[in-house]
Amino acid sequence: MTFTQTLWQKNLELYEKIQNHPFNREMALGTLKPEVFQHYIIQDSHYLVAYGRALAVAAAKAFEADDIIQFSEGAKVAIIVERSLHSEFMQQFGITKQQFEQTPLTLACHHYTSFLTATAWSESYPIVLAALLPCFWIYAEIGKDIVQHSQKNNPYQAWIDTYSGEEFNTAVNNIIATVDQVASQADAHTLEKMHNAYRRGAELEWLFWDSAYHQRQWLGLD
């Protein structure tokens, strides 16, 4: 198996936990409560800005010129998605600019963005890639799973189409290939740290969705 295939298999149970989370099951059915999605979109918009910054740092640390382009474009796309897709959703679900700007990061979002930022600045390029990979890969797999079960006139269809679409999945496959290439040149210590970084990123993916579903705030207060 490739390095990324091993990553996926070692963390398959965690992915299935995300796949079967009520947030994603209800999104597929179109029954997810609007207020839950509102909470999610606000936090995801905050998250994507931090994710874009981490991608930009990955680009600066990249080994190859093509990878500099790949992750620079990824950073750009993260910001474009934040501005366009989320803007549409905020309008659709009645989220005002003031409401967005006055809503702080939740504990889950703060934890996840802090992990990505700290890893991007303090770790080597291979480990940064492993930390960034779960967001790309898990979203793509969740998108493909949900689109198979999505109901007609689903209010969340734009989100589903974005992450199940060919363009996003092509980008994810390219990043997987880059991670495998980088991992093939890494020593045992680096590979272990890559495994740990991927695992923590995947855990935080689950935490992010779970926090949104329960609309959790700091100290667990609703």
Long-range contacts (C-beta under 8 A, 24 or more apart in sequence): 2-180, 3-179, 3-180, 3-183, 3-184, 3-191, 3-194, 4-133, 4-137, 4-176, 4-179, 4-180, 4-183, 7-130, 7-133, 7-195, 7-198, 8-137, 10-195, 10-199, 11-198, 11-199, 11-202, 14-199, 14-202, 14-203, 14-206, 15-138, 15-141, 15-202, 17-206, 18-138, 18-142, 18-202, 18-205, 18-206, 18-209, 19-141, 19-142, 19-145, 21-206, 21-209, 21-210, 21-213, 22-213, 23-209, 23-210, 23-212, 23-213, 24-142, 24-145, 24-146, 24-209, 27-146, 27-154, 27-156, 27-159, 27-160, 28-145, 28-146, 28-149, 28-150, 28-151, 28-154, 28-160, 29-149, 29-151, 29-154, 30-150, 30-151, 30-153, 30-154, 30-155, 30-156, 32-156, 34-93, 34-155, 35-215, 36-212, 36-213, 36-215, 37-89, 37-93, 37-156, 38-93, 38-94, 38-95, 39-212, 39-215, 40-209, 40-212, 41-86, 41-89, 41-90, 41-93, 41-95, 42-90, 42-95, 42-99, 42-100, 42-103, 43-103, 43-105, 43-106, 43-108, 43-109, 43-208, 43-211, 43-212, 44-86, 45-82, 45-86, 45-90, 45-100, 46-105, 46-109, 46-113, 47-109, 47-112, 47-113, 47-208, 48-78, 48-79, 48-81, 48-82, 48-86, 49-78, 49-79, 49-82, 50-113, 50-116, 50-117, 51-78, 51-113, 51-116, 51-132, 51-135, 52-76, 52-78, 52-79, 52-82, 53-117, 53-120, 54-116, 54-117, 54-119, 54-120, 54-128, 54-131, 54-132, 55-132, 57-120, 57-121, 57-128, 58-120, 58-125, 58-128, 58-129, 58-132, 61-124, 61-125, 61-128, 62-125, 63-125, 63-182, 67-178, 70-174, 70-175, 70-178, 74-171, 74-175, 77-171, 81-162, 85-158, 85-159, 85-162, 88-158, 89-158, 89-159, 92-155, 104-218, 106-211, 106-216, 106-217, 106-218, 107-211, 107-216, 107-217, 107-218, 107-219, 108-204, 108-207, 108-208, 108-210, 108-211, 108-212, 108-216, 109-208, 109-211, 111-204, 111-207, 112-204, 112-205, 112-207, 112-208, 115-200, 115-201, 115-204, 116-201, 119-197, 123-193, 123-197, 124-190, 125-182, 126-179, 126-182, 126-183, 126-186, 126-190, 126-193, 126-194, 127-190, 127-193, 127-194, 127-197, 128-197, 129-175, 129-178, 129-179, 129-182, 129-194, 130-179, 130-193, 130-194, 130-195, 130-197, 130-198, 130-201, 131-197, 131-198, 131-200, 131-201, 132-175, 132-201, 133-175, 133-176, 133-179, 133-198, 133-201, 134-198, 134-201, 134-202, 134-204, 134-205, 135-201, 135-205, 136-171, 136-172, 136-175, 137-172, 137-175, 137-176, 138-202, 138-205, 139-163, 139-168, 139-172, 140-164, 140-168, 140-169, 140-172, 143-168, 143-169, 144-169
